[in-house]
């Protein structure tokens, strides 16, 4: 009996086509109705991480207002910015989150509401997160970033999640300026600098530890700026406990003419292997002197450099600043400063501490072409021992500032020898780079923008490396030519046997 051929013509083909319509058309309608999207990117650029989902679930009982200072329809023109579009729209789908998109020039009243004190530099593309009385601005320049190697990264989810966490917590990260040791008030001498900190999403307060007897739990950075006398034993103990718990401390220890040493402050510095000199440093070379606030050349105002950390050091506080200095945007100077040094012999926690200078005097070539230091060290404060040591420091390489990191506790310290860099009565354009360094250092001490651990998201590309042209041909043959050849053989076999 002759075998019957089976094909898909006629009635069978019609039935199969009908089944396809019956099955796939409803599926297509259902998918279209729910507008379901699938994020197939390796970094999940268009969907939330588990950390963000958990945060949003935890704060679902909080009413959150989200403001995007640009029209949403503009995303159609810039597909590379779609990750932000999906972040904003997914947040807006939450019942407790309301998204408002607008241009500041077109709705000045709302823009002023978000920036009532006028301290923030509000621009198109910025994002504001607000919960109750707490609001936080996200600079549009931070949302999309380009690394030094040209990689385009999306940081929006990290920044917005961190802002939501901050605003729903009830308070901004707070910087406290310690009082009670003869320091100037932030409402007077340091008002301009305090406003700069506020513009960077910090709250700024004063704190007298002798009165409070404790460091507040919301303290993210402590400042000891221009003390005229030593801290007490109790204050030293509180600061030690704070640092051992991973706290951050910025000390601006300007020269002061007092009797005796600051033993407790020296002990805090000693935790990080730093020695404080009891002196005031001036510049004897006119070539290295800078202008004061009255634009007069002044021996107290001197040119400096910002050395980069070397060796196994992991922290980098000066590279970006040096680029800005080289481009002429800032002047590298300091005024009214004392010097510091590193402990020459090992200290108790030396194996766990990374410490490096961030501000240093510069040398000048003499008539013979030899580089020499022309700074003068004059004793100020301290005792007979420190006076003798201070006299030895003239015409030597000196450090005016350090950073230090305890790798075990994550305690961080910035110490500089001047308050003129933040004092409105002394600050001058010639000090702009060092003031910027101190400002930048706050982000290193505590960065409220990056606290969720989500990280930046970027495109992922697969690549192949060939040793030579022959290697490339073999690989291409294996992945392209051979499969095509096999497919052609299969077609040929089918054509030959299709009527068998």
C-alpha positions as CSV (number, residue, x, y, z in Angstrom):
1,X,0.0,0.0,0.0
2,X,1.4,3.3,-1.0
3,X,2.2,5.7,1.9
4,X,0.0,8.8,2.1
5,X,1.7,12.2,2.2
6,X,0.9,14.5,5.0
7,X,1.0,18.3,4.4
8,X,-0.4,21.5,5.8
9,X,-2.6,22.4,2.9
10,X,-6.3,22.8,2.7
11,X,-8.5,22.1,5.8
12,X,-5.6,21.3,8.1
13,X,-3.9,24.6,7.3
14,X,-7.1,26.5,7.9
15,X,-7.7,24.8,11.3
16,X,-4.1,25.6,12.4
17,X,-4.5,29.3,11.4
18,X,-7.8,29.5,13.2
19,X,-6.2,28.0,16.4
20,X,-3.4,30.6,16.2
21,X,-6.0,33.4,16.1
22,X,-8.0,31.9,18.9
23,X,-4.9,31.6,21.1
24,X,-2.7,34.5,20.3
25,X,-5.2,37.4,19.7
26,X,-6.6,37.2,23.2
27,X,-3.1,36.9,24.7
28,X,-2.1,40.0,22.7
29,X,-5.2,41.9,23.9
30,X,-4.5,41.0,27.6
31,X,-0.9,42.0,27.4
32,X,-1.8,45.3,25.8
33,X,-4.5,46.0,28.4
34,X,-2.1,45.5,31.3
35,X,0.8,47.2,29.5
36,X,3.3,44.7,30.9
37,X,6.9,45.4,30.2
38,X,9.9,43.2,30.8
39,X,13.3,44.7,31.6
40,X,15.8,42.5,29.8
41,X,18.9,44.8,30.4
42,X,21.6,43.1,32.4
43,X,21.8,46.0,34.9
44,X,17.9,46.2,35.2
45,X,18.1,49.9,34.2
46,X,14.3,50.1,33.7
47,X,13.1,48.4,36.9
48,X,13.7,48.8,40.6
49,X,16.2,46.8,42.6
50,X,15.2,44.7,45.6
51,X,16.6,47.5,47.9
52,X,14.3,50.1,46.3
53,X,11.3,47.9,46.4
54,X,11.8,47.2,50.1
55,X,12.3,50.9,50.8
56,X,9.1,51.8,49.0
57,X,7.1,49.1,50.8
58,X,8.5,50.3,54.2
59,X,7.5,53.9,53.4
60,X,4.1,53.1,51.9
61,X,2.4,54.8,54.8
62,X,4.2,58.1,54.1
63,X,2.9,60.7,51.7
64,X,5.7,61.6,49.4
65,X,5.8,64.4,46.8
66,X,8.1,64.0,43.9
67,X,8.9,67.0,41.7
68,X,10.7,66.7,38.3
69,X,11.7,70.1,37.0
70,X,11.2,69.3,33.3
71,X,8.3,68.1,31.1
72,X,7.9,64.3,31.0
73,X,7.1,64.4,27.2
74,X,10.7,65.5,26.6
75,X,11.9,62.0,27.3
76,X,10.6,61.0,23.8
77,X,13.4,63.1,22.3
78,X,16.2,61.5,24.4
79,X,16.0,57.7,24.5
80,X,19.2,57.5,26.5
81,X,17.4,59.1,29.4
82,X,14.6,56.5,29.5
83,X,15.9,54.9,32.7
84,X,14.9,58.1,34.6
85,X,11.5,58.1,32.9
86,X,10.8,54.6,34.0
87,X,12.0,55.4,37.5
88,X,9.7,58.4,37.8
89,X,6.6,56.7,36.3
90,X,7.0,53.6,38.4
91,X,7.2,55.8,41.5
92,X,4.1,57.8,40.4
93,X,2.2,54.5,40.2
94,X,2.5,54.1,44.0
95,X,-0.6,55.3,45.8
96,X,1.5,57.3,48.4
97,X,3.7,59.1,45.8
98,X,2.6,62.0,43.7
99,X,4.7,63.1,40.7
100,X,4.6,66.7,39.5
101,X,6.6,67.7,36.4
102,X,7.0,71.4,35.6
103,X,9.5,74.0,34.4
104,X,10.6,76.5,37.0
105,X,10.3,79.4,34.7
106,X,6.7,78.5,34.0
107,X,5.7,77.8,37.6
108,X,7.8,80.2,39.7
109,X,5.5,79.9,42.7
110,X,6.1,76.2,43.0
111,X,9.8,76.6,42.4
112,X,10.0,79.1,45.2
113,X,8.0,76.8,47.4
114,X,10.6,74.2,47.0
115,X,13.4,76.7,47.7
116,X,11.9,79.1,50.2
117,X,15.3,80.3,51.6
118,X,16.8,80.7,48.2
119,X,19.9,78.7,49.2
120,X,19.5,76.1,46.5
121,X,20.7,76.6,42.9
122,X,17.5,75.3,41.3
123,X,17.9,74.3,37.6
124,X,15.9,72.5,34.9
125,X,16.1,68.8,35.3
126,X,16.6,68.8,39.1
127,X,14.5,66.5,41.2
128,X,12.9,67.3,44.6
129,X,11.7,64.7,47.1
130,X,9.5,66.0,49.9
131,X,7.9,64.3,52.8
132,X,6.2,66.5,55.4
133,X,8.6,69.4,56.2
134,X,11.7,67.7,54.9
135,X,12.7,68.1,51.3
136,X,15.8,67.2,49.4
137,X,17.1,68.3,46.1
138,X,18.9,66.0,43.6
139,X,21.2,67.9,41.2
140,X,20.4,67.0,37.6
141,X,24.1,66.7,36.9
142,X,24.4,63.7,39.2
143,X,21.5,61.7,37.7
144,X,23.5,60.7,34.6
145,X,27.2,60.4,34.9
146,X,30.1,59.8,32.5
147,X,33.2,58.1,33.9
148,X,36.7,58.9,32.9
149,X,36.7,56.1,30.4
150,X,33.5,57.4,28.7
151,X,31.0,55.0,30.3
152,X,27.5,56.5,30.5
153,X,25.9,55.5,33.8
154,X,22.5,56.0,35.4
155,X,22.5,57.0,39.1
156,X,19.0,58.2,39.4
157,X,17.5,55.2,41.3
158,X,20.3,55.4,43.9
159,X,19.9,59.1,44.4
160,X,16.1,59.1,44.5
161,X,15.9,56.1,46.9
162,X,18.4,57.8,49.2
163,X,16.4,61.0,49.1
164,X,13.2,59.1,50.0
165,X,14.9,57.4,52.9
166,X,16.2,60.8,54.2
167,X,13.0,62.7,53.8
168,X,10.8,59.9,55.3
169,X,13.2,59.6,58.3
170,X,12.0,63.0,59.6
171,X,15.3,65.0,59.4
172,X,18.2,65.8,57.0
173,X,21.7,64.5,57.9
174,X,23.0,67.1,60.4
175,X,26.4,68.7,60.7
176,X,27.0,70.0,64.2
177,X,29.6,72.7,65.0
178,X,30.9,72.2,68.5
179,X,30.8,75.1,70.9
180,X,32.1,75.9,74.3
181,X,35.8,76.4,73.5
182,X,35.9,79.9,72.3
183,X,34.7,79.0,68.7
184,X,33.0,81.6,66.5
185,X,29.2,81.1,65.9
186,X,27.9,79.7,62.7
187,X,25.3,82.5,62.7
188,X,28.1,85.0,62.5
189,X,31.6,84.2,61.2
190,X,30.7,80.9,59.5
191,X,27.2,81.9,58.2
192,X,28.2,81.8,54.5
193,X,29.8,78.4,54.8
194,X,26.9,77.0,56.8
195,X,24.6,78.1,54.0
196,X,26.8,76.3,51.5
197,X,26.3,73.2,53.6
198,X,22.6,73.6,53.7
199,X,22.5,74.0,49.9
200,X,24.1,70.5,49.8
201,X,21.2,69.0,51.7
202,X,22.6,69.1,55.2
203,X,21.1,70.6,58.3
204,X,23.5,72.7,60.3
205,X,23.3,73.2,64.0
206,X,25.5,74.2,67.0
207,X,26.3,71.7,69.8
208,X,27.7,72.2,73.2
209,X,28.7,68.8,74.5
210,X,29.2,70.1,78.1
211,X,25.5,70.9,78.1
212,X,24.0,68.0,76.2
213,X,26.3,65.3,77.6
214,X,25.8,63.3,74.5
215,X,26.2,63.4,70.7
216,X,22.8,63.4,68.9
217,X,22.0,60.2,67.0
218,X,21.4,62.3,63.8
219,X,25.0,63.7,63.8
220,X,26.6,62.8,60.6
221,X,29.6,65.1,60.8
222,X,31.0,67.0,63.7
223,X,33.0,70.2,63.3
224,X,35.6,71.6,65.7
225,X,36.3,74.9,64.1
226,X,38.7,77.4,65.8
227,X,38.8,76.3,69.4
228,X,40.6,78.7,71.7
229,X,40.9,76.2,74.5
230,X,41.1,72.4,74.9
231,X,38.1,70.1,75.0
232,X,37.2,68.5,78.3
233,X,38.0,65.0,79.3
234,X,34.3,64.1,79.1
235,X,34.1,65.6,75.6
236,X,37.2,63.7,74.5
237,X,35.6,60.4,75.7
238,X,32.4,61.2,73.8
239,X,34.3,62.0,70.6
240,X,36.4,58.8,71.0
241,X,33.2,56.8,71.3
242,X,31.7,58.6,68.3
243,X,34.7,57.9,66.1
244,X,35.0,54.3,67.3
245,X,31.4,53.9,66.1
246,X,32.3,55.1,62.7
247,X,31.7,58.8,63.1
248,X,33.1,61.6,61.0
249,X,35.0,64.6,62.4
250,X,36.3,67.8,60.7
251,X,38.8,69.8,62.7
252,X,39.8,73.4,61.7
253,X,42.5,74.1,64.2
254,X,43.6,77.6,63.6
255,X,46.7,79.0,65.5
256,X,45.8,80.6,68.8
257,X,48.0,82.3,71.4
258,X,47.1,80.4,74.5
259,X,49.1,79.0,77.4
260,X,49.6,75.2,77.5
261,X,48.8,72.4,75.1
262,X,45.6,71.0,73.8
263,X,46.2,67.6,75.3
264,X,42.8,66.2,74.6
265,X,42.7,67.4,71.1
266,X,46.2,66.0,70.6
267,X,44.9,62.6,71.8
268,X,42.1,62.7,69.2
269,X,44.6,63.4,66.5
270,X,46.9,60.8,67.9
271,X,44.2,58.1,67.2
272,X,45.0,58.7,63.5
273,X,48.8,59.2,63.9
274,X,48.7,63.0,63.4
275,X,50.8,65.6,65.4
276,X,49.7,69.2,65.8
277,X,52.4,71.9,65.6
278,X,51.9,75.0,67.8
279,X,52.9,77.6,65.3
280,X,51.7,80.0,62.7
281,X,53.2,79.7,59.2
282,X,53.9,82.7,56.9
283,X,55.5,83.0,53.5
284,X,58.7,85.0,53.0
285,X,58.9,84.7,49.2
286,X,56.9,87.3,47.3
287,X,56.5,84.8,44.5
288,X,54.4,82.5,46.8
289,X,52.5,85.2,48.6
290,X,48.8,85.7,47.7
291,X,46.3,88.6,48.1
292,X,44.1,89.0,51.1
293,X,40.4,90.0,51.0
294,X,41.5,93.7,50.4
295,X,43.5,92.5,47.4
296,X,46.8,93.3,49.1
297,X,49.7,90.9,49.0
298,X,50.0,89.4,52.4
299,X,52.6,87.1,54.0
300,X,49.9,85.2,55.8
301,X,48.3,84.3,52.5
302,X,50.4,81.7,50.7
303,X,50.2,79.4,47.7
304,X,49.9,75.7,48.4
305,X,49.5,72.4,46.6
306,X,47.2,69.4,47.1
307,X,49.2,66.2,47.1
308,X,47.6,63.0,45.8
309,X,47.5,59.9,48.0
310,X,50.0,57.3,46.9
311,X,50.8,53.6,47.4
312,X,48.1,51.4,48.8
313,X,45.9,54.4,49.8
314,X,42.2,54.0,48.7
315,X,40.9,57.5,49.3
316,X,41.3,60.4,46.8
317,X,40.3,63.8,47.9
318,X,42.5,66.0,45.7
319,X,42.5,64.8,42.1
320,X,39.3,66.5,41.0
321,X,40.3,69.7,42.8
322,X,43.7,69.7,41.1
323,X,42.0,69.5,37.7
324,X,39.9,72.5,38.6
325,X,43.0,74.4,39.7
326,X,44.9,73.5,36.5
327,X,42.0,74.8,34.5
328,X,42.2,78.1,36.4
329,X,38.9,77.8,38.2
330,X,40.3,78.0,41.7
331,X,43.3,79.5,43.4
332,X,45.3,77.2,45.6
333,X,46.0,79.2,48.8
334,X,45.7,79.1,52.5
335,X,46.0,81.8,55.2
336,X,46.5,82.0,59.0
337,X,47.5,78.4,59.3
338,X,49.4,76.1,61.6
339,X,51.1,72.9,60.4
340,X,50.8,69.2,61.2
341,X,53.0,66.1,60.8
342,X,52.6,62.4,60.9
343,X,53.8,60.3,63.8
344,X,57.2,59.1,62.9
345,X,57.0,55.9,65.0
346,X,54.1,53.5,65.0
347,X,51.0,54.4,67.0
348,X,48.4,52.1,68.7
349,X,46.2,51.7,65.6
350,X,48.7,52.3,62.8
351,X,48.0,49.0,61.0
352,X,44.4,50.0,60.4
353,X,44.7,53.7,59.7
354,X,45.2,55.3,56.3
355,X,46.5,58.9,56.7
356,X,47.8,61.3,54.1
357,X,48.4,65.0,53.6
358,X,46.0,67.0,51.5
359,X,47.5,70.5,51.8
360,X,51.2,71.3,51.6
361,X,53.5,74.3,51.2
362,X,55.3,74.7,47.8
363,X,59.0,75.1,47.1
364,X,60.7,77.8,45.0
365,X,63.7,77.4,42.8
366,X,66.7,79.5,43.9
367,X,69.4,81.1,41.7
368,X,71.1,77.8,41.4
369,X,68.0,76.0,40.3
370,X,67.5,74.1,43.6
371,X,64.0,73.9,45.1
372,X,63.8,75.4,48.5
373,X,61.0,76.1,51.0
374,X,60.5,79.7,52.0
375,X,57.9,79.5,54.7
376,X,58.6,80.7,58.2
377,X,57.3,78.9,61.3
378,X,56.7,81.1,64.3
379,X,55.8,79.6,67.7
380,X,52.2,80.3,68.9
381,X,50.6,78.7,72.0
382,X,51.7,75.5,73.5
383,X,54.6,75.1,76.0
384,X,58.4,75.4,76.0
385,X,58.7,72.0,74.2
386,X,56.3,73.0,71.4
387,X,58.0,76.4,71.0
388,X,61.4,74.8,70.5
389,X,59.9,72.4,67.9
390,X,58.1,75.1,66.1
391,X,61.3,77.1,65.6
392,X,62.8,74.2,63.7
393,X,60.1,74.1,61.1
394,X,61.1,77.2,59.0
395,X,62.2,76.5,55.4
396,X,61.0,72.9,55.5
397,X,58.3,71.0,53.8
398,X,55.1,71.4,55.9
399,X,51.6,69.9,55.8
400,X,48.6,72.1,56.6
401,X,46.0,69.4,56.3
402,X,45.4,65.6,56.5
403,X,42.7,63.1,55.9
404,X,42.6,59.9,57.9
405,X,40.5,56.8,57.7
406,X,40.2,53.9,60.2
407,X,39.6,50.9,58.0
408,X,38.1,48.9,60.8
409,X,35.7,51.3,62.4
410,X,35.3,53.5,59.2
411,X,35.9,56.6,61.4
412,X,36.9,59.5,59.2
413,X,38.9,62.6,60.0
414,X,39.7,65.8,58.2
415,X,42.1,68.3,59.9
416,X,43.3,71.6,58.6
417,X,45.2,74.4,60.2
418,X,43.1,77.4,59.3
419,X,39.6,78.8,59.8
420,X,40.2,81.7,57.4
421,X,39.0,79.4,54.6
422,X,35.4,79.4,56.0
423,X,35.4,82.7,58.0
424,X,33.4,85.4,56.1
425,X,35.6,88.1,57.7
426,X,38.8,86.6,56.3
427,X,37.9,84.5,53.2
428,X,39.4,85.8,50.0
429,X,39.4,84.6,46.3
430,X,43.0,83.5,46.8
431,X,41.7,80.8,49.2
432,X,39.0,79.4,46.9
433,X,40.6,76.1,46.2
434,X,41.2,75.2,49.9
435,X,37.7,76.3,50.8
436,X,36.4,74.0,48.0
437,X,38.6,71.2,49.4
438,X,37.0,71.5,52.8
439,X,33.5,71.7,51.2
440,X,34.3,68.6,49.0
441,X,35.5,66.7,52.1
442,X,32.0,66.7,53.6
443,X,30.9,64.4,50.8
444,X,33.8,62.1,51.7
445,X,33.0,62.3,55.4
446,X,29.3,61.5,54.8
447,X,27.6,61.4,51.4
448,X,23.8,61.5,51.9
449,X,23.3,61.0,48.2
450,X,24.9,57.6,48.1
451,X,23.7,55.5,51.0
452,X,21.5,52.8,49.7
453,X,24.2,50.5,48.1
454,X,22.2,50.3,44.8
455,X,25.0,51.8,42.7
456,X,25.0,53.2,39.2
457,X,23.5,51.3,36.3
458,X,25.0,51.0,32.9
459,X,24.8,49.1,29.6
460,X,26.6,45.8,29.4
461,X,28.3,44.8,26.2
462,X,29.7,41.4,25.2
463,X,33.0,41.4,23.3
464,X,35.4,39.0,21.7
465,X,39.2,39.3,21.5
466,X,41.1,37.7,18.7
467,X,44.8,37.0,18.8
468,X,45.2,37.5,15.0
469,X,43.2,37.5,11.7
470,X,43.4,33.7,11.4
471,X,41.9,33.3,14.9
472,X,39.1,35.7,14.0
473,X,38.2,33.7,10.8
474,X,38.0,30.4,12.7
475,X,35.7,31.9,15.3
476,X,33.5,33.5,12.7
477,X,33.3,30.2,10.8
478,X,32.3,28.4,13.9
479,X,29.5,30.8,14.9
480,X,28.3,32.0,11.5
481,X,29.4,30.0,8.5
482,X,29.0,26.5,9.9
483,X,25.4,27.0,11.2
484,X,24.5,28.5,7.8
485,X,26.0,25.5,6.0
486,X,24.2,23.1,8.2
487,X,20.9,24.9,7.6
488,X,21.5,24.7,3.8
489,X,22.2,21.0,4.0
490,X,19.0,20.6,5.9
491,X,17.0,22.5,3.3
492,X,18.6,20.4,0.5
493,X,17.7,17.2,2.3
494,X,14.1,18.4,2.8
495,X,13.8,19.4,-0.9
496,X,15.1,16.0,-2.0
497,X,12.8,14.0,0.3
498,X,9.7,16.2,0.5
499,X,7.9,13.8,-2.0
500,X,9.3,10.6,-0.6
